[in-house]
Amino acid sequence: MATTQSDPQERTARELLTQGRPLFLGVDGEGAAHYWDSYEFAVGVVAAGGDAEKVELAATPFETLAEWCEYTRGERGWDAGPHVGGSLVGDLVRGVEA
């Protein structure tokens, strides 16, 4: 049976960020899920234990989401993701090829 229930990390991100359904970016090497809020231009980082923080890119040395993702790759690595960039068509092609 399919479910539309979000996982605890996603629920926390929804409470933390303005955007009703923030974009899931991926899970870093420490198990924290990253979510993108395009309204606030911010990333919500939610640890597996529930601790969460909102990082507004304007308060960092990073100007783009791609720079944030590269920073995270260097600091923590990515276990899953990041799911950023490309185009809808590219995403569909990769989905069909998988």
C-alpha positions as CSV (number, residue, x, y, z in Angstrom):
1,M,0.0,0.0,0.0
2,A,1.4,3.4,-0.9
3,T,1.6,6.1,1.7
4,T,1.9,9.9,1.4
5,Q,3.3,10.2,4.9
6,S,6.6,12.1,5.1
7,D,9.5,10.9,7.1
8,P,10.4,12.7,10.4
9,Q,13.3,14.6,8.8
10,E,11.0,15.9,6.0
11,R,8.3,17.0,8.6
12,T,11.0,18.8,10.6
13,A,12.2,20.6,7.4
14,R,8.6,21.6,6.5
15,E,8.3,23.2,10.0
16,L,11.7,24.9,9.7
17,L,11.4,26.4,6.2
18,T,8.8,28.6,4.6
19,Q,8.2,26.6,1.5
20,G,5.4,24.1,2.1
21,R,7.2,21.3,0.2
22,P,11.0,22.0,0.2
23,L,13.1,20.2,-2.4
24,F,15.0,17.2,-1.0
25,L,18.6,17.6,-1.9
26,G,20.1,14.5,-0.3
27,V,21.6,12.9,2.7
28,D,25.1,13.8,3.7
29,G,27.8,11.5,5.0
30,E,26.7,12.2,8.6
31,G,23.1,11.2,8.0
32,A,21.6,14.7,7.9
33,A,19.0,15.4,5.3
34,H,19.3,18.6,3.3
35,Y,16.2,20.5,1.9
36,W,16.2,23.5,-0.3
37,D,13.7,26.4,0.2
38,S,13.7,28.6,-2.9
39,Y,11.5,31.2,-1.3
40,E,14.0,31.9,1.5
41,F,17.1,30.9,-0.6
42,A,18.0,28.7,2.4
43,V,18.9,25.1,3.2
44,G,17.4,23.2,6.0
45,V,19.8,20.6,7.5
46,V,18.0,18.0,9.6
47,A,20.1,15.5,11.5
48,A,18.9,11.9,12.0
49,G,18.4,12.6,15.7
50,G,16.0,15.5,14.9
51,D,18.3,18.5,15.5
52,A,17.8,21.0,12.7
53,E,19.1,24.3,11.4
54,K,18.2,26.7,8.6
55,V,21.2,28.1,6.7
56,E,20.4,31.2,4.6
57,L,22.9,31.3,1.8
58,A,23.2,35.1,2.2
59,A,24.8,34.5,5.6
60,T,27.4,32.2,4.0
61,P,30.2,32.7,1.5
62,F,28.2,30.7,-1.0
63,E,26.2,32.4,-3.7
64,T,24.5,29.4,-5.2
65,L,22.9,26.1,-4.2
66,A,25.6,24.3,-6.2
67,E,28.3,25.9,-4.2
68,W,26.5,24.8,-1.0
69,C,26.4,21.2,-2.3
70,E,30.1,21.3,-3.2
71,Y,30.9,22.6,0.3
72,T,28.9,19.8,1.8
73,R,30.6,17.2,-0.4
74,G,34.0,18.5,0.9
75,E,33.0,18.7,4.6
76,R,30.7,15.7,5.0
77,G,30.4,13.9,1.7
78,W,27.1,12.8,0.3
79,D,25.5,9.3,1.0
80,A,22.6,10.1,-1.3
81,G,22.5,13.0,-3.7
82,P,22.7,15.8,-4.1
83,H,19.7,15.9,-6.4
84,V,20.4,19.4,-7.9
85,G,21.0,20.9,-11.3
86,G,20.3,19.7,-14.8
87,S,16.8,20.0,-16.3
88,L,13.5,18.3,-16.1
89,V,14.2,16.6,-19.4
90,G,17.6,15.4,-18.1
91,D,16.0,14.1,-15.0
92,L,13.4,12.2,-17.0
93,V,16.1,10.7,-19.3
94,R,18.1,9.6,-16.3
95,G,15.0,8.1,-14.7
96,V,14.1,6.1,-17.8
97,E,17.7,4.9,-18.2
98,A,17.9,3.7,-14.6
